[in-house]
Amino acid sequence: WGLGGRIAGGRMYMSWIHGRDFVRSVEHLLETPGLSGPVNLAAPQPLPQGEFMGAIRSAIGMPLALPAAKWMIRAGAVLLSTDPELILKSRRVIPARLQGSGFDFAFPDWLSAAAALEGAP
């Protein structure tokens, strides 16, 4: 439908994790003695929202998408009864403790993760 473009300029960082790495990281945490407390489950390479959506569009073969301005996100948030900052605020999460415990990501970068997701059944 031409959606999936940059939101408010697309510069806010997004953290993400591939589903397989999420499951593997939970298994790793359950099997790693002595590791307790908060651990970030996110891929090691967060990226700006514009690049994130660009990789998805590239993976599915859609070169263009409509951008969304801040006012559009705020209006949509009112309609959905949610906080627009969930979309507009940067989230640059790094999994330092997870990697420090020996976890190795199968999909550390978004381009390979998006390509694998596009080819997934």
Secondary structure, DSSP 8 states (H G I E B T S, - for coil): ------BTTS-SEE----HHHHHHHHHHHHH-TT--S----S-S--EEHHHHHHHHHHHHT------B-HHHHHHHHHHHTS-THHHHS------HHHHHTT---S--SHHHHHHHHHH--
